[in-house]
Each structure stands twice: as C-alpha cells, then as structure tokens.
C-alpha cells in the first residue's frame, strides 16, 4: 500500500485534534508540530520538592544505603502530580533526585529521630531508585 496524500490530508488533522483535545482535558497542554517528528508535543507539569540533609557533607557516604524522605510529602503527589524530589547536601553542591513514580508505599517505614523519638513515617528509598547529581558541574544540563 502506498502513501495516499488525500486520505492523509483528510484524516491526519482530525486524529491530531481529537488526541490534543483529550490531552488538554487531562490538564496536559499540547501543541501540534509539523516537523516530521512526533505529531504532538505535550507540556506536562513537573514539580520539584527540595530539602537539605545537614549531616550530608561533601560526597555521599557509601555506607548510607537508603535516603529518607518524610512520608508526609506523599500529599504532593496527589492527583497524579509528577514530582521530582531533591535531597541536597549541606552546601547544596550535590543532590540526590528521585521521581515520584519511584516512591512506592512499600518503602514507607517508621523512623525514630531526634525531633520525634517515637518515630515518624519516612520513605526509606534505596539509593538505586534515584540518582546523584553534582549540581555545580551539571547546572544547566538535563
């Protein structure tokens, strides 16, 4: 079957508009692009949550196999919001980042600490679920 320009001209705009209307209804802004690449570019909101771990100085301590993020932060992901959680060292030169879709309920555990001796619920995330970034050398890169 060969390419049929007439059929394409009739159906392509209709299909693109139907999908664009659907995505827009889900709160995903879009634009139709005619550049021989994907038909529709979607601009999805991604939020960023930042905290500093004061005990983290310099490089990540290799003996720390988990990183803790308070489970109360789960509310930031309500409604399917995409959030990237950033945990930074004390001078904000290094960071650990993890995407909300990797923050599974199975990682939530009670953790006693100096502020709450009875414990507070935290995500105990294996460092393998995120990645470490040197903010000073990777600034501006994606």
N, C-alpha and C positions, 0 to 999 in steps of 0.2 A: 504494500500500500504506500503510495507516495503522499507527500505533504499536499494538503488541499488548502490553499490560501483562503478561499471563500468560506469554507467551513471554520477555519481558524478565526477569521475576522468576525464571524457571527457568534461563535461560542466563547472565545477567549475572554472578551470583556465581561460577559455575563458571569462566567465562573469566578473570575478575579473579584468582581464586585460582590458576589454572594459570599465568598470567603472573607473579604475585607469587612463586610457588614457584620458577619458573625464574630470575627475577632474584635472589632470595635465594641460590639455588645458585651464582650467579656472584659472590657476595660483595657484592651491591648491596642494602642494606637498603631496605625499602619500607613504605609504609602505604597502605591503601585509604581514599580520602576520598570521601564522598558530599556534594559541594557544587556540583554541576552544572558542575564544571570537569573536568579530566583525572581519570580513574579512580584512577590510582596515582601517588603521589609517591615518587620514588626519592631516596635519600640516598647519593650516591656520595662516596667518599673522594677528596679532593683534597689533595695535599701541597704544601708551599711550601719552596723552597730559596732561601736568601738569601746574597748576598755583597756586599761593598763594594769599589768601584773607587776607590782613594785618589786617583788622578790626576783623577777627575771632581769638579770643584769648581763649585758653582753650577749654572748651566744646562748642558745637553748641548751640547758643541761641534759645531756644524752641519757641520764638515768631517769628523767621525767618521761614516763611512757604515756601519760594522759595529760590533757589540758582540761581545766574545769571552767565551764560557763554556767552561770546560775540558770536553773530550770525556769525561773520566773520570766526569763527572756522569751519563752515559748509564745507568749502573748503577741510578740512582734511578728510572728509568722501566721497569725490568724487570717483566715480568708484566703489562704494560699499565697500570701505575700512572699516574695523572694527576698531573702535577706542574706547578706554576707556578714558573718561575724568576724571581727578583727580583735585579736588579743595582742597587745604590743608590749615590748619590754619597757623598762623604766625610762629609758631615754628616747623612746619612740623611733629607734633606728631599725628594729627588727619587728616582724609581726608574724603571727600565725593566723591564717584565714581559713574559714570553713563555711560552706554553703548550707543554707537552711535545709535543703533536701537530704543532707547527710547527718542532720541532728535527729537521730531516731530516739523514740521514747525508751528503747531498751538500754540506752546509755545513762538514763537518769537514776541517780543514787543519792542517798543521804550522805552528807559530808560535814562532820563537826569542824568548826574553825574557831578562831579567837573571838570573833564577833558573835558567834552563836554556838556555844558549847554543846547544845542538844542537836545541832546539825541543821543544815539547810539542804534542799534538793538542788543538785547540780547535774549537768551533763558531764559525764566523765568520758571525754572523747579520746579515743586512741589517736595519737599524733598522725597516724597513717590516713585518717579521714580528711585531713586538711593539708595545707602546705605552708611552709615557712618562706617568708619573703624578706629580703633586705630592702627596707624602704628607701634607704639612702642611695642605693645603686640601681634600683628598679623603678624609681619615681618616673612617672610619665609613660612607662611601658605597660602593655597589657598582656 
